[in-house]
Amino acid sequence: MFGGISDIAGMMKAAKQLQGNMSQLQEELASRRYEADAGGGAVRATVDGKGTLVDIRIEPTAAQDVELLEDLIKAAVGAAVAKAQEATKGEMAALTGGMNIPGLSDMLGGGPK
């Protein structure tokens, strides 16, 4: 009987530690920046670790064709968000020892937008 209580106490301690580590990781992710470009650098997008757009740079020559510019912006932002999501997945795998915990990606901001 005591082995069962000890096991539960150990699991609770591990869950609390994981929660603390997740909070720290959320803060770290929010401060990270991921950058990608499109059109050979004509458009450069920067997102934070949660996938939120924080900066966009457009070369003046790219503004001559509005449709192309729109496509370049979408491509650059999408690539930057993908980089952030991949980094988040890697951090989560390291944090959880490779265990797949449903909903964890959404909690850290790396889930689908």
PELINJO-V183981 format. One record per residue. N is the residue number from 0. RES is the residue in three letters. PHI is phi in whole degrees, -180 to 180 (* if undefined). BURIAL is b if it has 9 or more other ideal C-beta (glycine too) atoms within 8 Angstrom, else e. Layout:
N | RES | PHI | BURIAL
N | RES | PHI | BURIAL
This chain:
0 | MET | * | e
1 | PHE | -69 | e
2 | GLY | -61 | e
3 | GLY | -65 | e
4 | ILE | -66 | e
5 | SER | -63 | e
6 | ASP | -63 | e
7 | ILE | -65 | e
8 | ALA | -63 | e
9 | GLY | -65 | e
10 | MET | -66 | e
11 | MET | -64 | e
12 | LYS | -63 | e
13 | ALA | -65 | e
14 | ALA | -65 | e
15 | LYS | -66 | e
16 | GLN | -66 | e
17 | LEU | -61 | b
18 | GLN | -63 | e
19 | GLY | -64 | e
20 | ASN | -65 | b
21 | MET | -65 | b
22 | SER | -62 | e
23 | GLN | -64 | e
24 | LEU | -64 | b
25 | GLN | -59 | b
26 | GLU | -65 | e
27 | GLU | -63 | b
28 | LEU | -62 | b
29 | ALA | -62 | b
30 | SER | -90 | e
31 | ARG | -78 | b
32 | ARG | -127 | e
33 | TYR | -127 | b
34 | GLU | -123 | b
35 | ALA | -147 | b
36 | ASP | -130 | b
37 | ALA | -141 | b
38 | GLY | 66 | b
39 | GLY | 65 | e
40 | GLY | 96 | e
41 | ALA | -64 | b
42 | VAL | -130 | b
43 | ARG | -127 | b
44 | ALA | -115 | b
45 | THR | -126 | b
46 | VAL | -123 | b
47 | ASP | -87 | b
48 | GLY | -65 | b
49 | LYS | -96 | b
50 | GLY | 88 | b
51 | THR | -87 | e
52 | LEU | -65 | b
53 | VAL | -115 | e
54 | ASP | -161 | e
55 | ILE | -143 | b
56 | ARG | -122 | e
57 | ILE | -127 | b
58 | GLU | -69 | e
59 | PRO | -55 | e
60 | THR | -67 | e
61 | ALA | -74 | b
62 | ALA | -80 | e
63 | GLN | -74 | e
64 | ASP | -120 | e
65 | VAL | -62 | e
66 | GLU | -62 | e
67 | LEU | -64 | b
68 | LEU | -60 | b
69 | GLU | -59 | e
70 | ASP | -65 | b
71 | LEU | -66 | b
72 | ILE | -63 | b
73 | LYS | -61 | e
74 | ALA | -65 | b
75 | ALA | -66 | b
76 | VAL | -65 | b
77 | GLY | -60 | e
78 | ALA | -67 | b
79 | ALA | -67 | b
80 | VAL | -64 | b
81 | ALA | -61 | b
82 | LYS | -62 | b
83 | ALA | -63 | b
84 | GLN | -66 | b
85 | GLU | -64 | e
86 | ALA | -64 | b
87 | THR | -64 | b
88 | LYS | -59 | b
89 | GLY | -64 | e
90 | GLU | -65 | b
91 | MET | -66 | b
92 | ALA | -62 | b
93 | ALA | -67 | e
94 | LEU | -67 | b
95 | THR | -99 | b
96 | GLY | 68 | e
97 | GLY | 88 | e
98 | MET | -70 | e
99 | ASN | -92 | e
100 | ILE | -106 | e
101 | PRO | -56 | e
102 | GLY | 87 | e
103 | LEU | -64 | b
104 | SER | -61 | b
105 | ASP | -64 | e
106 | MET | -65 | e
107 | LEU | -89 | b
108 | GLY | 90 | b
109 | GLY | -100 | b
110 | GLY | -81 | e
111 | PRO | -60 | e
112 | LYS | -102 | e
